[in-house]
């Protein structure tokens, strides 16, 4: 068995895409070099690399925090029976 991960790899779907938003100027050069080498290896194996743009990527982290906290509160409501607002059968003012 070879140690080269691309030795016997054959992409089943010949089209791959790269998003330009994931290559910021702050990306360390050694990481960028590894990613570019992987893209070149895929092209060598016959994959077609299609550059794409995902302009909403900058909102991903904010959306994640909103969705994660909503999901957590929804799951907690299942366990403790709390829904929206206060519910008490013996409540008196």
FIKEGU-167535 format. One record per residue: residue in three letters; z, x, y of N, C-alpha, C in turn. Coordinates in steps of 0.2 Angstrom, whole numbers, plus 5000, padded with zeros to 4 digits. Example, Ala and Ser with C-alpha at 12.3 -4.5 7.8 and 13.67 -1.06 7.14 Angstrom:
ALA503950664972503950624978503950664984/SER503550644989503650684995503950645000/
END
This chain:
UNK500050044994500050005000500050045006/UNK499650035011499550075017500050055022/UNK500250105026500750085032500450055038/UNK499750065038499350035044499349965043/UNK499649925048499649855048498949815048/UNK498449855051497749825051497349855046/UNK497549885041497149915036496749865032/UNK497149815030496749755026496749695029/UNK496949685035496949625039496249605041/UNK496149535039495549505041495649435045/UNK495549435051495749375055495349315052/UNK495749265050495349205048495049165054/UNK495349165059495049135065494849185070/UNK494149195070493849255074493949255082/UNK494249205084494349195092495049205093/UNK495249255097495949265100495949265107/UNK496449245110496449245118497049285121/UNK496949315127497449355130497549315137/UNK498149305139498249275145498449335150/UNK498149325156498149385161498849375164/UNK499249325164499849315167500449355163/UNK500249375157500749415153500649485153/UNK500249515158500149585159500249595167/UNK500949585169501149605176501149675177/UNK501149695183501149765185501749795183/UNK502349755182502949785181503049805173/UNK502549785169502549795162502449875161/UNK502949895157502949975156502349995153/UNK502050055155501450075152501450085145/UNK501950105142501950115134501850055131/UNK502149995133502049935130501349905131/UNK501049915137500449895139499949935134/UNK500049995133499650035129499650005122/UNK500249995119500249965112499849895112/UNK499949855117499649785117498849795117/UNK498649845121497949855122497649885115/UNK498049925112497849955106497749905100/UNK498249855100498149795096497549755097/UNK497449745103496849705105496249745103/UNK496149805104495649845102495549845094/UNK496049845090496049845083495849775081/UNK496049725084495749655082494949655084/UNK494749675089494049675091493649725086/UNK493949775083493649815078493549775072/UNK494049735070494049695064493549635065/UNK493249625071492849565071493049505075/UNK493649515078493949455082493549455089/UNK493449405092493249395099493849385103/UNK493949425108494449415113494249375119/UNK494549325120494349285126494949285131/UNK494849315137495349315142495449235145/UNK496049215146496149155148496649155154/UNK496749105157497349105163497749045161/UNK498449055162498949005161499349005168/UNK499048965173499348975180500048945180/UNK500248905175500948875175501448915172/UNK501348975170501749015166502449025170/UNK502349035177502949045181503448995181/UNK503248935179503748875178504048875172/UNK503848915167504148905160504848915159/UNK505148965162505848975162506248915165/UNK506048895171506348835174506348775170/UNK505748755167505648705162506048705156/UNK506148765154506548775148507248755149/UNK507548785155508248765156508348695157/UNK507948655160507948585161507948545154/UNK507448565150507348535144507948555139/UNK508148615139508748635134509348595136/UNK509548595142510148555144510148485143/UNK509548455144509448385142509448375135/UNK509148415131509248405123509948415121/UNK510348465124510948475122511448415123/UNK511348385129511748335131511548275127/UNK510948265125510748215120511048215113/UNK511048285111511348295104512048285104/UNK512448305110513148295110513348225110/UNK512948185114513048115114513048075107/UNK512648105103512648085096513248095092/UNK513548145094514248165090514848135093/UNK514848125099515548095102515448025104/UNK514847995104514747925105514747915113/UNK514747965117514647955124513947945126/UNK513847895130513247885133513247895140/UNK512847855144512947865151513447825154/UNK513947855158514447825161515047815157/UNK515547785159516247775155516247715152/UNK516447715146516547655142517247655139/UNK517547605141518247595138518447515137/UNK518547495131518647425130519347405134/UNK519847445134520447435137520547455144/UNK520047465148520047485155520347435159/UNK520847455163521047405169521147445175/UNK521047415181521247445187521847435190/
END
